[in-house]
Amino acid sequence: MKGRMVLVILAGLAYQISPIQYAAAADRGGVASVYSTESGGKTASGQKLNPQALTAAHRTLPFGTKVKVTNKHNGQSVVVTINDRGPFVRGRVIDVTPAAARVLGFSGLAQVTVDASN
């Protein structure tokens, strides 16, 4: 990622940011939520939503990026692969599948850190 600009599309607008800004935006904490599996459809990457997979949705990270998500409350961690966009609720930084949430030891919402340097 050194030396090249990253294109981020947010709310239909395209932004070019430096790798340093990109890393700062990706490596942070906040609230994680569990995916709703009611739609049963496809993810933004075109993959079928699989509640048993260790995948997640993030607003800006490229599809295929592996990130380490750590539950701040209990210290449990899991590495997930970004394959969808979201969450689209203010204050949330990542949506994880039910399988990933089980590994992290939560259902609903949790305070987490997201480390994209894996």
C-alpha positions as CSV (number, residue, x, y, z in Angstrom):
1,M,0.0,0.0,0.0
2,K,3.0,2.3,0.2
3,G,3.1,5.2,-2.1
4,R,-0.3,4.8,-3.8
5,M,-3.6,6.5,-3.3
6,V,-6.6,4.6,-2.1
7,L,-10.0,5.3,-3.7
8,V,-12.9,5.2,-1.2
9,I,-16.5,5.6,-2.2
10,L,-18.8,6.7,0.6
11,A,-22.4,7.7,0.1
12,G,-21.9,7.8,-3.7
13,L,-18.9,10.2,-3.6
14,A,-15.4,9.1,-4.4
15,Y,-12.5,10.3,-2.4
16,Q,-8.7,9.6,-2.9
17,I,-6.9,9.3,0.4
18,S,-3.3,8.5,1.2
19,P,-2.4,5.1,2.7
20,I,-1.7,6.8,6.0
21,Q,-5.2,8.2,6.2
22,Y,-6.6,4.8,5.0
23,A,-4.8,2.9,7.8
24,A,-5.9,5.4,10.4
25,A,-9.5,5.0,9.3
26,A,-9.3,1.3,9.3
27,D,-7.4,0.6,12.4
28,R,-9.7,1.9,15.0
29,G,-12.3,0.8,17.5
30,G,-16.0,1.3,18.0
31,V,-19.2,-0.6,18.0
32,A,-19.6,-3.9,16.2
33,S,-23.0,-5.4,15.3
34,V,-24.1,-8.8,14.2
35,Y,-25.4,-9.1,10.6
36,S,-29.1,-9.6,10.1
37,T,-29.5,-12.8,8.1
38,E,-33.1,-12.2,7.2
39,S,-32.4,-11.1,3.7
40,G,-30.4,-14.3,2.9
41,G,-29.1,-12.5,-0.2
42,K,-25.8,-11.7,-1.6
43,T,-23.1,-9.4,-0.2
44,A,-21.8,-6.3,-2.0
45,S,-18.9,-8.4,-3.2
46,G,-21.3,-10.8,-4.9
47,Q,-20.8,-13.7,-2.5
48,K,-23.8,-15.3,-0.9
49,L,-24.3,-14.2,2.7
50,N,-23.2,-17.1,4.9
51,P,-23.9,-16.7,8.6
52,Q,-21.5,-19.5,9.4
53,A,-18.5,-17.9,7.7
54,L,-16.0,-15.6,9.4
55,T,-16.8,-12.6,7.2
56,A,-17.7,-9.0,7.9
57,A,-19.0,-5.7,6.4
58,H,-16.9,-2.5,6.5
59,R,-17.6,0.8,4.9
60,T,-14.2,1.4,3.2
61,L,-11.8,-1.6,3.4
62,P,-11.3,-3.5,0.1
63,F,-13.1,-6.8,-0.4
64,G,-10.8,-9.7,0.6
65,T,-9.1,-7.7,3.4
66,K,-8.5,-9.7,6.5
67,V,-9.0,-7.8,9.7
68,K,-8.6,-8.8,13.4
69,V,-11.6,-7.8,15.4
70,T,-11.1,-7.9,19.2
71,N,-13.9,-7.7,21.8
72,K,-12.8,-5.0,24.3
73,H,-14.9,-6.5,27.1
74,N,-13.5,-10.1,27.1
75,G,-10.3,-9.9,24.9
76,Q,-11.6,-12.5,22.4
77,S,-10.4,-12.0,18.8
78,V,-11.2,-13.3,15.4
79,V,-9.8,-12.7,11.9
80,V,-12.6,-12.0,9.4
81,T,-12.6,-11.3,5.7
82,I,-14.3,-8.2,4.4
83,N,-16.9,-9.2,1.8
84,D,-19.7,-6.6,2.2
85,R,-20.4,-2.9,2.8
86,G,-21.8,-1.5,6.0
87,P,-22.7,-1.0,8.7
88,F,-24.9,1.9,7.8
89,V,-25.9,2.8,11.3
90,R,-24.1,5.8,12.8
91,G,-21.5,4.9,15.4
92,R,-20.9,1.4,14.2
93,V,-17.6,0.4,12.6
94,I,-18.1,-3.2,11.5
95,D,-20.9,-5.8,11.0
96,V,-19.8,-9.4,11.7
97,T,-21.5,-12.7,10.9
98,P,-23.2,-14.6,13.7
99,A,-20.3,-17.1,13.6
100,A,-17.8,-14.3,14.1
101,A,-19.9,-12.8,16.9
102,R,-20.0,-16.2,18.7
103,V,-16.1,-16.4,18.5
104,L,-16.0,-12.9,19.9
105,G,-18.5,-13.8,22.7
106,F,-21.3,-11.4,22.0
107,S,-24.7,-11.1,20.4
108,G,-26.2,-7.8,19.4
109,L,-23.5,-5.1,19.9
110,A,-20.0,-5.0,21.4
111,Q,-17.2,-2.5,21.8
112,V,-14.3,-3.7,19.6
113,T,-11.0,-2.8,18.0
114,V,-10.5,-3.4,14.3
115,D,-6.9,-4.0,13.2
116,A,-6.5,-4.1,9.4
117,S,-2.7,-4.6,9.5
118,N,-2.9,-8.4,9.2
